[in-house]
C-alpha cells in the first residue's frame, strides 16, 4: 500500500479502531528510517569530500559562511555532527553577513545559533546601499554584491583567526558553474572543492561538493531550518544559471545517470586528449617507439560515440 493511499485512510475505514494506528506507526517508522538514511548519506559524502581533498586538519578553525539558505544550514549541521565523530580536533564558528537588505529578519539566525549552542559572529555591513548606488536600476547586482561580500568575509576570517572558510556549494552548483563557463566563457573551468582565495591568504573549502541539491532540499525540510529568502535584494535570478539548472534536470529525467557521469568526469581529466597547450606539451611531443596504452587510438571508433548514418567503421571492413 503506497503512502498516498495511506494518507487518505480515516478512522471511518477502521470501525474497530485498531488497524489505523498500526498503519500510521509503520508509516512513521518508514519516514524516520528514510530520514536517518539521508543524514548518514550526507555525513558520508561530506566526510569523503573532506578526506579526498584534505579540507580540514587537526587544529583548524573553520569559518562556516551561513546565509540562511538550505545549503549553508545543512553544511553547518553536518560539520557539527562530523566534528563530534572526528579523530582530530577542529573549531567551528558560524558567520553571517547582514548586508542590510530591506526586510531581512535579523533575529532569525542569532536565535537559531543560540539554541544550537554554536560559536557565531554576525557582521553588519550595509553593502546593499553601496550596490544600489553604483548599479543602475534594472541591472543585476549579483556581481558587485559578491565581490563586496567576499572581501568582507576574508577580513572577518582574519579577525576571528579562521584559517579555513567553508562554503555551502553542492554538486549541482559545481556542475552549473562548469557549464556556465563552457557555454558563456569558453573555458573548461568549474568550482573547485578546495582553493586558495584570490588574495592568496585564505583556504576556501566546499565540503558539500559530493552532495546533491535534492538532498539538501529534503534535509532542510526534515530539520525544519528557518530559511531566509534569497531574493530580499530584489535582484533577478541569474537567468543563465537557471537555464543550465533546467537543462541538467531535463537530462537526468530523460537519461538517468548522465549528470552523475558528467560530475565524475570532472575528476577524470586526460590533458593529452584536450587542446590546452599550457596544460600539455603538444609542441614538444615526440615519438619514442614505446607502446602507450593511454596514447591516441586515432583510427578507432571512440567507445561511446554514435556512428554517423552512412559511414563505415573498421569493424565492417
N, C-alpha and C positions, 0 to 999 in steps of 0.2 A: 504494500500500500504506500503510495508516494505521499510527500509532505503536503501537497496541495489538497489531496483528499482528506488527510488527517485534520487539516485546519478547518475544513468545512463541517466536520462532525460536531454535534452538540450533545448535551445531556439527554435530549429527547430521543436520540438514537440508541440510548442505553438505559432502558427503563429500570434495570436493576441497579444502575449507578455504580457498576463495578468495572466495566471494560474501559470507559473513557479515561480514568486516572492512570490505568496501565499504559494505554497508548500514549498519553501525554508524557508519562515518565520516560518511555522509550524514546520519544522524540527529543526530549530534553537531554537525555543521555547521548543521543547521536550528535546533537548540536555541540554539546560540551566536548565530545571526542574530536569533532572536526576542528573546533577552536584550539584544542590542545595540539593537534597536528600542525595547524597553521603556525602557532607560536614556536614549536620545535623546528619547523622548516625555516622560519625567519632567523632563528638563532643559529641554525646550522649554516645557512647561506652567508649571513653576516660574519660568522666566525671563520668560514672558509675564505672569504674575501680578505679579512684581516690577516689571516695566515699566509695566503698566496702572495700578498703584496707587502708583507711585514709592516702593516699600518701602525700598529700600536706595540710599544715596547715597555719593558719594566721601567717605572719611574716617570712615564709620560704624564703630562697634564693635557687633557683633551677638551678643547672648547667645542661644544656641540651647538651649532647655529640653529636656533629654534624660531621658526617664523610663525608658528601657529597653524601650519598646514599639516595634513595627514602624514606626509613623508618625514618631516622633522620630528614630529611626535613619536612616530614608530622608531626612528633612529635612536632617539634618547631612551625610549623604553627598552629596546633590545640591548643597547650598550650597558645599561644599568644591570640587566639580567646577566650579561656575559661577564661584567666586572666581578660579580659575586662568585662566578664559577672559575674565573681565570687563575692560572698558576702564577701570574705576575701581578704586581700592584700598579694601578694607574688611577689618576684622579679625573673626575668629570665635572665640568662647570657648564651649565646651560646659559647661553647668551641670546637675548632678543634685542633687536634694534627697533625701537619705536621711532618711526620716521614722521610722526605727527600727521598721518593721513587722517582726513575727516572721518569721524565715526569709528575710529579704531578703539576697540574695547580694551583699554589699558589695564583693567583689573583682572582679566581672564588668566593670562599667563602667570603673574605673580601668585594668584590664588591656587592655581594648579600646581606650581612648583613648590609652594609652601606645603601643600598637602602631601606632595611626593617626598618632601624632605631632601631635595637635591640642592646643591650649591648653584646659585644662579646670579646673573647680572643683567639688569635692564639698562640699555644705553639709549638715552633720549637725544635725538638729533633731528632737527627739522629740515630734512632733505627734501621733503615734499614741496615746501615753498621755493627752494632753490630750483628744483626741476620745473615747477610751474612757471617760474620767472624766465627760465632760459629756453624752454621748449615751446614752440608755437602751438596754439590751441588746435587740437585735432591730430597732432603728430604723436607717435608713440614715445612714451617716456622711459621705456624699459632700459635702454642702453645707458643713458646718463645715470639713472637711478641705480643701476647695477654697479657702475664704476664708483659712485659715491659710497654705496653700501660696502663695497669690497675694501676701500681704503679705511673706512671707519672700523670694520671688523678686524683688519690687520692691526690697527692701533690698539684696539681693546685686547686682542690676544697678547700683545706685548705687555700691556699694563697688568693683565691677570697672570702673566707668567706661563701662558699656554704655549707649548711647542708643537701641538697638532691642532688643526682646525678641521672638524668633521662636518661634512655637508650631507644633506639627505637625498641626493640624487640616486635614482634607482636604474635598473636595467633599461627601462623604456626611455628614460631621459638620455642615456648614453647612445642608444640606437637612433633616437630622433636627431640628436646633435650630429651624429655621423652622417646621416642622410642630408641634413641641412647644409653641412659643409660641402658635401659632394655635389648636391644639386645647385646650390646658390653661391658656393665659394670656390668650387673647382679644386677641392682638397680632400684627400683621404685623411681626415682628422676627426677624432671623436672627443669623448670626455673621459680622460684617464681616471683610473681608480685611485691613483696617488700621483701627486706632482708637487714641485716646488713652486711657490707663488711667484707672481710676476715681479715682486720686489726682491726676490731671492732670499727672503728671511724666514719664510714660513712653509711648513709642510701641510698641504691640504690633502685630506683623505675622504674617500666616498665608500664607507663600509657597506652600503646597501647596493653596491654595483651588481650583485647577482640576483637581486630581488625584483620580482615582477610588480608593476604598479597595481595590478588587480589584487595582489596580496596585501599591499599597504592599504588599499581602499577597504578591504574586508576587515583587516586588523583594526583600523580606526573605528569601524562600526562595533566590533567586538569589545574594544576597550572603552568606547564612549569618549574619545578625546574631544575636548572643547574646541572644535575647529573654528578658526578665524578666517573669514572670506579673504581671498587673494586679490579681489578687484576693488578694494576700497579707494585706490588712487584714481579710478575712473579710466585708466588706460585700457585700450583694446587688447584683447588676447593676441598673442603672436600668431597671425593667420598662417604663416608659412609652417610653423611648428604644428599647428592644428591640422594642416593638410597632411603632413608627414605622419602624425599620430593616426589619422583616419586611414592612410594608406597601409600602415603596419597592421592595424586591426582587421582591415579587409583581407590582407594577405593571410593572416593567421586563421581567419574564418574560412577562406577558400582552400588554403593549403596548410593545415595544422603541422607545426614543427618548423615551418620556414623561418619564422622570426628567431627561434632558438638556434637554428643553423647559422643565421647571419651573425647573431651575437657571438657564437662560438668562433666564427671566422676572424673576429677582431683579436683573438688570442692565438691565431694560427696564421701568421703572415709569412709569405715567401718573397722576400725583397728581390730575388733574382728573376721573379716572374711578374714584376711590375715594371714601371718605367721611370723611377726616380733615380737619376744619375748621381745624386748626392748620397743616396742610401745604398746603392750598389755600384761597384766599379766596372760599369759596362765598357768604358773606354779602354781599360787595361786588361780586359778579358782575353785570355789566350787558350788555345787548345793545348792539352798536355798528354793526350793519348791514354788517360786514365779514366776507366768507366766510372760514371757518377749516377747513382740511382735517382738523384734529385735533379739531374740535368733535364734539358728540354726534350720532350718526345715530339719533335716538330712535325712529323708526318702522321702521327697517330690521332685518332679522334679523341677529344677530351672525354673523360669518363662520364661527366654529367651533361654533355652537350646534346642538343637535339638535332639530328641530321636535317639539312635543308632539303625540301622536296626536289627531286630531280638529280641530286648528287649521288655519287657512288663512293662508298667507303672502301678502304683497302681490304676489308674482310669479304667484300663482294667480288673482288677481282679473282 
